[in-house]
Amino acid sequence: MIVSTDPATGAELARFTPHTAAEVDAALDRAVAAQREWRVRPITERVELLRAIARVLRDGKEKYARLITAEMGKPVTEAEAEIEKCAVTCEHYAGHAPDYLADRPVASNATESAVVYDPLGVVLAIMPWNYPFWQFFRFAAPALAAGNGAILKHANNVPQCALAVEEVVREAGAPDGLFRTLLAEVPVVADLIADDRIAAVTLTGSTEVGAIVAAQAGAALKKQVLELGGSDPFIVLADADLAAAAATAVRARFINNGQSCVNGKRFLVEEAVAEEFAEAFTAAAAALRVGDPADPATEIGPMARANLRDALHDQVQRTVQAGATVRTGGAPVDGPGFFYQPTVLDHVRPGMAAFAEETFGPVAAIVRVRDAEEALTLANQTEFGLGAALWTRDLDRAREFARRIDAGAVFVNGLVASDARLPFGGIKKSGYGRELGAEGIREFVNVKTLWIGPVKP
C-alpha cells in the first residue's frame, strides 16, 4: 500500500493500491505505441503540447501548489513558484526545441552529410519527492519535445502529486498513453529498467540509489542521466559584499526547508570576515518563521518524513560531539509533524558529519578558512560536485577561481539555481549527464550521422 502523509501533522491523507503487473504491462505497451506515432509528428506540432501544459499548470497553480505543500511540506509560496517554474520551462522548450534539434549540416565534397537527432523511445523517469512537479517537468519538457514517451515512477510519499502530474499532461491534450504515472513499490523498478520497452532511464535522487539504478541500467545497456546528491560549497572571500552574501546564504541553505541537492550546505568563509558573516547569517536564520506550510507567511515548513528528520538530527549531534558549536537551533521542534529548527553550526572542520556528509534539511555548516586557497581545497574535498557559489568583488580572480572548483555549475555573487536555458547536473558522486538547456534535450536522442553520396545521372 502506498500512503500519503501530511508532514506538518503526521496525519494520513490518502492511500493507494499499487498498479498490478498487468496494469504496468499494459501501460508500457500503450506508451510504446503512442511514442511510435508521436516521434513522426513535426516538432513544431509536438511543442504545442508544451505550451498547453504551461497553460494547464498556471490555471491550476493554487491547487497544485497546495497539493505539494500537503504531501511534502514545502511552504506554499515556494510551491507556487515551483509550478510557475515548470510552466516557464515548458515555454522555453516550446520556443527553442526546434533550434536545439535542428539538423546540423557538415561540409563535405560531393556528398550531403549531417548530424540529426532522433528520439530514443520511452524513457523511465524515477523522481524524488522534494520538487514533485519540477523534477518531472524539467525532464519531460525536453524529452517530449524531442519525440520521446515517458513513464513516471515517483517517490511513494507523494502519490497525489504523481497522479496530478499525469492529470496535467492529459488535460493538455497529450496522445493517449504517451505518458503514464505508475504507482509501484521499489522492487518493480528493476523490472522496468530491464524491460525492452524502456529505452533509457533518468533518476534524480540519492547517490546510493543512483549507484543501484546505474548498475541495473548498465546491465541492460541503457542510457542514463543521474542527478544525485550534493554538498555544495558557498565560498565567501574577504573582499565579498558580506551583507549580500549573508542574505543570499540564508536563501541558499533554507529554501525548500533545506531539502535540495543544490542547496548551499558548507559555508567556507575567510577568517578575516568569518565572525561578521556568521553573526549576520545566524541572525537571519534564527528569524526565519517556522510553522504551517499552508500559511503564506511561513518560511520553514516540516521535513518530508520523520526518518529524514531523525537522520539530520543525528548528523547535528555527531558534528557537535566532534567539536563544532551551535549558534542557533540544533534540535527538532516539539509538537506534531516533522519540523526541525533552522540550525547554524560554526567551526565545522573536515571529517565532521556536517562537512563530509550531505545534510538534507535546515542545517548550515560554517567552515572558517585561512585564505582563498584553503577555501578552494576544502570546497573540492568532497565526494560530490553539483553546484558551488563564490562571493568576491574581484571578478577577474573569480573567473579563474571558478574554473578550479569541481562542480557542474559555479555561480559568482549569486544564488545557485537551475535555469531552463543552462545545462544542469554534476560530476563525481553527484551523477552524470545534463538536464535543461540544449545539452538536456540531446540526452535522450540518437545523435545520428546521415551521409548521402552523389547519385549518378
C-alpha positions as CSV (number, residue, x, y, z in Angstrom):
1,M,0.0,0.0,0.0
2,I,1.3,3.5,-0.9
3,V,0.4,6.1,1.8
4,S,0.3,9.9,1.5
5,T,1.1,11.6,4.9
6,D,0.9,15.3,5.9
7,P,4.4,16.0,7.3
8,A,3.1,19.1,9.1
9,T,0.8,16.9,11.3
10,G,1.8,13.3,10.7
11,A,-1.8,12.5,9.7
12,E,-2.6,10.2,6.8
13,L,-4.0,12.0,3.8
14,A,-4.7,9.1,1.4
15,R,-3.6,5.6,0.5
16,F,-3.4,3.9,-2.9
17,T,-3.1,0.3,-4.1
18,P,-0.1,-0.1,-6.4
19,H,-0.7,-0.8,-10.0
20,T,-0.8,-4.5,-10.8
21,A,1.7,-6.3,-13.1
22,A,-1.0,-6.4,-15.8
23,E,-1.6,-2.7,-15.5
24,V,2.1,-1.9,-15.7
25,D,2.4,-4.2,-18.8
26,A,-0.5,-2.5,-20.5
27,A,0.9,1.0,-19.7
28,L,4.2,0.1,-21.3
29,D,2.5,-1.3,-24.4
30,R,0.4,1.8,-24.8
31,A,3.5,4.1,-24.3
32,V,5.5,2.3,-27.0
33,A,2.6,2.5,-29.4
34,A,1.9,6.2,-28.7
35,Q,5.6,7.1,-29.0
36,R,5.9,5.5,-32.4
37,E,3.3,7.9,-33.7
38,W,4.5,10.9,-31.6
39,R,8.0,10.7,-32.9
40,V,7.0,11.2,-36.5
41,R,4.9,14.3,-35.8
42,P,6.7,17.6,-36.8
43,I,8.5,19.1,-33.9
44,T,6.5,22.3,-34.4
45,E,3.4,20.3,-33.6
46,R,5.0,18.5,-30.6
47,V,6.0,21.7,-28.9
48,E,2.4,22.9,-28.9
49,L,1.8,20.2,-26.2
50,L,4.3,22.1,-24.0
51,R,2.5,25.4,-24.5
52,A,-0.7,23.6,-23.5
53,I,1.0,22.1,-20.4
54,A,2.2,25.5,-19.3
55,R,-1.4,26.8,-19.5
56,V,-2.8,23.9,-17.5
57,L,-0.1,24.4,-14.8
58,R,-0.9,28.1,-14.5
59,D,-4.6,27.6,-14.5
60,G,-4.3,25.1,-11.6
61,K,-1.3,26.8,-9.8
62,E,-3.1,27.2,-6.5
63,K,-4.5,23.7,-6.5
64,Y,-1.2,22.0,-7.4
65,A,0.8,24.2,-5.0
66,R,-1.4,23.2,-2.1
67,L,-1.0,19.6,-3.0
68,I,2.8,19.9,-3.0
69,T,2.5,21.6,0.4
70,A,0.2,19.0,1.8
71,E,2.3,16.0,0.7
72,M,5.9,17.1,1.3
73,G,5.7,20.3,3.5
74,K,7.0,22.9,1.1
75,P,5.9,26.4,2.1
76,V,3.0,27.3,-0.2
77,T,4.6,30.4,-1.7
78,E,7.6,28.3,-2.8
79,A,5.2,25.6,-4.1
80,E,3.5,28.2,-6.3
81,A,6.9,29.3,-7.6
82,E,7.7,25.6,-8.4
83,I,4.6,25.4,-10.6
84,E,5.5,28.6,-12.3
85,K,9.0,27.4,-13.0
86,C,7.6,24.3,-14.6
87,A,5.4,26.4,-16.9
88,V,8.3,28.7,-17.8
89,T,10.5,25.7,-18.7
90,C,7.8,24.2,-20.9
91,E,7.5,27.5,-22.7
92,H,11.3,27.7,-23.1
93,Y,11.4,24.4,-24.9
94,A,8.4,25.2,-26.9
95,G,10.3,28.2,-28.3
96,H,13.8,26.7,-28.6
97,A,13.4,22.9,-29.2
98,P,13.2,23.3,-33.0
99,D,16.6,25.1,-33.0
100,Y,18.2,22.7,-30.4
101,L,17.2,19.7,-32.5
102,A,17.7,21.2,-36.0
103,D,19.8,19.0,-38.4
104,R,23.4,20.1,-38.3
105,P,24.9,20.1,-41.8
106,V,28.6,19.1,-42.1
107,A,30.6,20.4,-45.1
108,S,31.9,17.7,-47.4
109,N,32.9,17.3,-51.0
110,A,30.3,15.9,-53.4
111,T,28.2,14.4,-50.6
112,E,25.5,15.5,-48.3
113,S,26.3,15.0,-44.6
114,A,24.5,16.0,-41.5
115,V,24.1,15.2,-37.8
116,V,20.4,14.5,-37.0
117,Y,18.7,14.0,-33.6
118,D,16.1,11.1,-33.3
119,P,14.2,10.2,-30.2
120,L,15.2,7.1,-28.2
121,G,11.7,5.9,-27.3
122,V,10.0,5.6,-23.9
123,V,12.1,6.9,-21.0
124,L,11.6,5.8,-17.4
125,A,11.8,8.8,-15.0
126,I,12.5,7.9,-11.4
127,M,11.8,11.1,-9.5
128,P,12.1,12.3,-5.9
129,W,9.7,14.0,-3.5
130,N,11.5,17.3,-2.8
131,Y,10.3,19.1,-6.0
132,P,7.5,16.8,-7.1
133,F,6.4,18.8,-10.1
134,W,9.6,20.5,-11.2
135,Q,11.8,17.4,-11.2
136,F,9.4,15.7,-13.6
137,F,8.8,18.6,-16.0
138,R,12.4,19.7,-16.3
139,F,13.0,16.2,-17.7
140,A,9.6,15.8,-19.6
141,A,9.5,19.1,-21.4
142,P,12.7,18.5,-23.5
143,A,12.1,14.7,-23.7
144,L,8.5,15.1,-25.1
145,A,9.6,17.8,-27.5
146,A,12.3,15.5,-28.8
147,G,9.7,12.8,-29.6
148,N,10.0,10.5,-26.6
149,G,7.4,9.0,-24.4
150,A,7.7,8.8,-20.6
151,I,6.8,6.6,-17.7
152,L,7.0,8.1,-14.2
153,K,7.9,6.2,-11.1
154,H,7.6,8.9,-8.4
155,A,8.6,8.8,-4.8
156,N,6.0,6.9,-2.8
157,N,5.4,9.7,-0.3
158,V,4.0,12.0,-3.0
159,P,1.5,9.8,-4.8
160,Q,-1.1,12.5,-5.2
161,C,1.4,14.8,-6.8
162,A,2.4,11.9,-9.1
163,L,-1.2,11.4,-10.2
164,A,-1.7,15.2,-10.6
165,V,1.3,15.4,-12.9
166,E,-0.4,12.8,-15.1
167,E,-3.6,14.8,-15.0
168,V,-1.8,17.9,-16.2
169,V,-0.3,16.2,-19.2
170,R,-3.6,14.5,-20.0
171,E,-5.6,17.8,-19.8
172,A,-3.0,19.5,-22.0
173,G,-4.0,17.0,-24.8
174,A,-1.1,14.5,-24.9
175,P,-1.8,11.5,-27.0
176,D,-3.3,8.6,-25.0
177,G,-0.6,6.5,-23.4
178,L,2.3,8.7,-24.3
179,F,2.9,9.4,-20.6
180,R,1.8,7.4,-17.6
181,T,2.4,7.6,-13.9
182,L,2.9,4.2,-12.3
183,L,2.3,3.8,-8.6
184,A,4.7,1.0,-7.7
185,E,6.8,-0.4,-4.9
186,V,10.6,-0.2,-5.2
187,P,11.2,-3.8,-6.4
188,V,9.2,-3.1,-9.5
189,V,11.8,-0.5,-10.7
190,A,14.4,-3.2,-11.6
191,D,11.9,-4.9,-13.8
192,L,11.0,-1.7,-15.5
193,I,14.6,-0.8,-16.2
194,A,15.3,-4.3,-17.7
195,D,12.1,-4.2,-19.8
196,D,12.9,-3.9,-23.5
197,R,10.1,-1.4,-23.9
198,I,12.1,1.1,-21.8
199,A,14.8,2.8,-23.9
200,A,16.5,4.9,-21.3
201,V,16.4,6.0,-17.6
202,T,16.6,9.3,-15.8
203,L,16.9,9.5,-12.0
204,T,17.0,12.3,-9.5
205,G,17.8,11.0,-6.0
206,S,20.4,9.9,-3.6
207,T,23.9,8.8,-4.6
208,E,23.2,5.4,-3.1
209,V,20.0,4.8,-5.2
210,G,21.9,6.3,-8.2
211,A,24.5,3.6,-7.9
212,I,21.9,0.9,-7.9
213,V,20.0,2.3,-10.9
214,A,23.2,2.8,-12.8
215,A,24.2,-0.8,-12.3
216,Q,20.7,-2.0,-13.4
217,A,20.6,0.2,-16.4
218,G,24.2,-0.6,-17.3
219,A,23.5,-4.3,-17.2
220,A,20.7,-3.6,-19.7
221,L,23.0,-1.3,-21.8
222,K,20.6,1.6,-21.4
223,K,21.4,5.3,-21.4
224,Q,21.1,7.0,-18.1
225,V,21.0,10.6,-16.7
226,L,21.7,10.7,-13.0
227,E,21.3,13.9,-10.8
228,L,22.3,12.8,-7.3
229,G,23.4,14.2,-4.0
230,G,25.3,17.4,-3.3
231,S,27.3,19.1,-0.5
232,D,27.6,22.4,-2.3
233,P,30.3,24.9,-1.1
234,F,29.3,28.5,-0.6
235,I,32.6,30.4,-0.6
236,V,32.9,33.9,0.9
237,L,36.2,35.6,0.4
238,A,37.4,38.6,2.5
239,D,36.5,41.2,-0.2
240,A,32.9,40.0,-0.7
241,D,29.8,42.1,-0.2
242,L,29.1,40.5,3.2
243,A,25.6,41.8,3.6
244,A,24.5,40.4,0.2
245,A,26.4,37.2,0.7
246,A,24.8,36.5,4.1
247,A,21.3,37.3,2.9
248,T,21.7,35.1,-0.1
249,A,23.3,32.4,2.0
250,V,20.1,32.1,4.1
251,R,18.1,31.5,0.9
252,A,20.7,29.1,-0.4
253,R,20.6,27.0,2.7
254,F,17.0,27.1,3.8
255,I,14.9,27.2,0.7
256,N,12.6,24.2,0.3
257,N,13.2,23.6,4.1
258,G,16.8,22.8,3.2
259,Q,15.8,19.8,1.2
260,S,17.5,20.2,-2.1
261,C,20.6,18.6,-3.7
262,V,21.8,22.1,-4.9
263,N,21.2,23.9,-1.6
264,G,24.4,25.6,-0.2
265,K,25.5,23.4,2.6
266,R,29.1,24.1,3.5
267,F,29.8,27.9,4.0
268,L,33.6,28.4,3.6
269,V,34.4,31.8,4.9
270,E,37.8,33.6,5.1
271,E,38.8,34.0,8.7
272,A,39.1,37.8,8.4
273,V,35.4,38.2,7.8
274,A,34.1,34.9,9.3
275,E,32.7,36.3,12.5
276,E,30.9,39.2,10.8
277,F,29.4,36.8,8.3
278,A,28.5,34.3,10.9
279,E,26.7,36.9,13.0
280,A,24.6,38.2,10.1
281,F,23.8,34.7,8.8
282,T,22.8,33.4,12.2
283,A,20.6,36.3,12.9
284,A,18.7,35.9,9.7
285,A,18.4,32.1,10.1
286,A,17.1,32.5,13.7
287,A,14.5,34.9,12.4
288,L,13.0,32.5,9.9
289,R,9.4,31.8,10.6
290,V,8.7,28.1,11.2
291,G,5.1,26.9,11.0
292,D,2.2,25.7,9.0
293,P,3.5,25.4,5.4
294,A,0.0,26.3,4.1
295,D,0.3,29.8,5.6
296,P,1.9,32.2,3.1
297,A,3.9,33.8,5.9
298,T,5.7,30.6,6.7
299,E,9.3,30.4,5.6
300,I,10.3,27.0,7.0
301,G,7.9,24.1,7.0
302,P,8.4,20.5,8.1
303,M,10.8,18.0,6.8
304,A,9.2,15.5,4.5
305,R,9.4,12.4,6.7
306,A,10.2,11.6,10.3
307,N,13.1,9.4,9.4
308,L,14.7,12.2,7.5
309,R,14.4,14.5,10.5
310,D,15.9,11.8,12.7
311,A,18.9,11.3,10.4
312,L,19.5,15.1,10.2
313,H,19.5,15.4,14.0
314,D,22.0,12.5,14.2
315,Q,24.3,14.4,11.9
316,V,24.0,17.6,14.0
317,Q,24.7,15.7,17.2
318,R,27.8,13.9,15.7
319,T,29.1,17.2,14.4
320,V,28.8,18.9,17.8
321,Q,30.4,16.0,19.5
322,A,33.3,16.3,17.2
323,G,33.9,20.0,18.2
324,A,31.5,22.2,16.3
325,T,29.4,24.8,18.0
326,V,25.7,25.5,17.7
327,R,24.9,29.2,17.0
328,T,21.2,28.7,16.7
329,G,18.8,25.8,16.5
330,G,20.1,22.3,16.8
331,A,17.1,20.2,17.7
332,P,13.7,19.0,16.4
333,V,10.7,21.3,17.1
334,D,8.4,20.0,19.8
335,G,4.9,19.1,18.8
336,P,3.2,17.3,15.9
337,G,4.8,17.0,12.4
338,F,8.4,16.6,11.3
339,F,9.8,20.1,12.0
340,Y,13.4,20.9,12.7
341,Q,14.8,24.2,13.9
342,P,16.8,26.3,11.4
343,T,20.3,25.5,12.6
344,V,23.7,27.1,12.1
345,L,26.8,25.1,13.1
346,D,30.1,27.0,13.4
347,H,33.7,25.9,13.5
348,V,32.9,22.9,11.4
349,R,36.0,21.1,10.1
350,P,36.7,18.3,7.5
351,G,35.9,14.9,8.9
352,M,32.8,16.1,10.8
353,A,29.5,14.8,9.7
354,A,28.1,18.1,8.5
355,F,31.2,18.6,6.3
356,A,31.7,15.0,5.0
357,E,28.0,14.0,4.5
358,E,25.2,15.6,2.7
359,T,22.9,17.3,5.2
360,F,19.4,17.3,3.7
361,G,17.5,19.7,5.8
362,P,17.6,23.1,7.5
363,V,21.2,22.9,8.9
364,A,24.1,25.1,7.8
365,A,27.8,24.4,8.4
366,I,30.2,27.4,8.7
367,V,33.8,26.4,8.0
368,R,36.4,29.1,8.7
369,V,39.4,29.1,6.3
370,R,42.7,30.9,6.3
371,D,42.6,32.2,2.7
372,A,41.2,31.6,-0.7
373,E,43.4,28.6,-1.4
374,E,42.3,26.8,1.6
375,A,38.7,27.6,0.6
376,L,39.3,26.0,-2.8
377,T,40.9,23.0,-1.3
378,L,38.1,22.3,1.1
379,A,35.4,23.1,-1.5
380,N,36.8,20.3,-3.6
381,Q,37.3,18.0,-0.6
382,T,34.1,16.2,-1.1
383,E,32.7,13.2,-3.0
384,F,30.1,15.5,-4.5
385,G,30.3,18.0,-7.4
386,L,26.9,19.5,-8.1
387,G,26.9,23.3,-7.6
388,A,29.1,25.9,-6.0
389,A,28.8,29.6,-5.1
390,L,31.7,32.1,-5.0
391,W,31.5,35.6,-3.4
392,T,34.2,38.2,-4.2
393,R,34.4,41.6,-5.7
394,D,37.4,40.7,-7.9
395,L,35.7,39.3,-11.0
396,D,39.0,38.5,-12.8
397,R,40.0,36.3,-9.9
398,A,36.5,34.9,-9.8
399,R,36.7,33.7,-13.4
400,E,40.0,31.9,-12.8
401,F,39.0,30.6,-9.4
402,A,35.7,29.2,-10.7
403,R,37.5,27.0,-13.3
404,R,39.3,25.3,-10.4
405,I,36.1,24.3,-8.5
406,D,34.9,20.8,-9.1
407,A,31.2,21.3,-9.8
408,G,28.7,21.2,-12.6
409,A,27.9,24.9,-12.0
410,V,29.6,27.8,-10.3
411,F,27.6,30.9,-9.6
412,V,29.6,34.1,-8.7
413,N,27.9,36.5,-6.4
414,G,24.5,34.8,-6.8
415,L,22.2,32.0,-5.7
416,V,22.9,28.6,-7.3
417,A,19.8,27.6,-9.2
418,S,18.6,25.7,-12.2
419,D,17.6,27.6,-15.3
420,A,15.9,26.2,-18.4
421,R,18.5,28.0,-20.6
422,L,21.5,26.4,-18.9
423,P,22.6,22.8,-18.5
424,F,22.2,21.4,-15.0
425,G,24.0,18.4,-13.5
426,G,27.0,17.3,-11.6
427,I,30.3,15.4,-11.5
428,K,31.8,12.8,-9.2
429,K,29.1,11.2,-7.0
430,S,26.6,13.9,-7.9
431,G,26.0,12.0,-11.1
432,Y,26.4,12.4,-14.8
433,G,24.5,13.7,-17.8
434,R,22.8,17.0,-18.0
435,E,19.2,18.3,-17.8
436,L,18.0,21.6,-19.3
437,G,19.5,23.8,-22.0
438,A,20.4,22.4,-25.4
439,E,22.5,19.7,-23.7
440,G,19.5,18.5,-21.8
441,I,17.3,17.9,-24.8
442,R,20.0,16.0,-26.5
443,E,20.5,13.5,-23.7
444,F,17.6,11.3,-24.8
445,V,18.2,11.3,-28.6
446,N,20.1,9.2,-31.0
447,V,22.8,11.6,-32.4
448,K,22.8,10.1,-35.8
449,T,25.2,10.6,-38.7
450,L,23.4,10.9,-42.0
451,W,25.7,10.6,-45.1
452,I,24.3,10.7,-48.6
453,G,26.5,10.1,-51.6
454,P,26.2,11.5,-55.0
455,V,23.7,10.0,-57.5
456,K,24.9,9.3,-61.0
457,P,22.7,10.8,-63.7
